[in-house]
Amino acid sequence: MSAIGDLGGGDPLVPSAATSSAPDGPGSPSESLSSRVRWAAADSWTITLRALQHLVNQPFVLVVGLLFPILMLLMFAYLLRGGYGASYPEVLVPGMLALTTVFGLEGTMTAIVTDANRGITDRFRSLPMAGSAVVAGRGIADMLNATIGLIVLMGCGLLIGWSWEDGLLNGLAAVALLLWLRFAMIWLGLFLGLVAGKPEAVMAVQILVWPLGFLSNAFSDPGTMPDWLGTIAEWNPLSATVAATRELFGNPGWGGDSWAATHALELAILWPLLLTTVFFPLAVAKYRSLSR
């Protein structure tokens, strides 16, 4: 199984014509569900390794991806802190960590659109492999990349004076919530990338992601905004994750007496769950429906 084409394995749910002719091969009617799942997992892992190999072969892409949020953190910490006091890093870092997970949407879209425009996606579809493997493999690779990015950015935050106060377990829970949001953004990015298909559309989404990210409690108190705008900011999925991680890290937050503000932890779990439930099947369905 040194190449994707050697993996065999039709779609775990709908066997492909390329594999169904073999009486006992992957995707055949006699194949068990557990065997189909194993083939799908093998296909997904191969796509993951391909994405990771690209990072190894092109370290500049990884370095730039890590440097950009660090530069943003330093810019806000030292140039745009305004009248905030010495506790500003404790307010800033959780917001920047969450914002980075949302901005990861752009990288996911770019990778999918690049593969589609180079004909690689069509090549994948011509192979006897699970239909969900491309999106699942891309998702796993992006999660690994996001984990590295969060670790590096947290290390930078510690260097500028940030710290968490509520113990290791709560800190790990906060990181889990950040990765949970990134997980949801992956499927949204995959779906949008498959729908867009062109680099120009990725640029349009990149422009829209910025106001969505800043229309939150990451850097400003929604209570200081006009009522209608503050309500939108409080119900932003990013705001829920920021508020919940600040609480788990033991860092100061903006507070508030609205339902969204007082139930941030619940929303930080439910929003990504809802986004994943909607966009994961949509991404898989869109991939399967692409013309060969």
Secondary structure, 3 states (H helix, E strand, C coil): CCCHHHHCCCCCCCCCHHHHCCCCCCCCCCCCHHHHHHHHHHHHHHHHHHHHHHHHHCHHHHHHHHHHHHHHHHHHHHCCCCCCCCCHHHHHHHHHHHHHHHHHHHHHHHHHHHHHHCCHHHHHHHCCCCCCHHHHHHHHHHHHHHHHHHHHHHHHHHHCCCCCCCHHHHHHHHHHHHHHHHHHHHHHHHHHHHHHCCHHHHHHHHHHHHHHHHCCCCCCCHHHCCHHHHHHHHHCHHHHHHHHHHHHHCCCCCCCCCHHHHCHHHHHHHHHHHHHHHHHHHHHHHHHHCCC
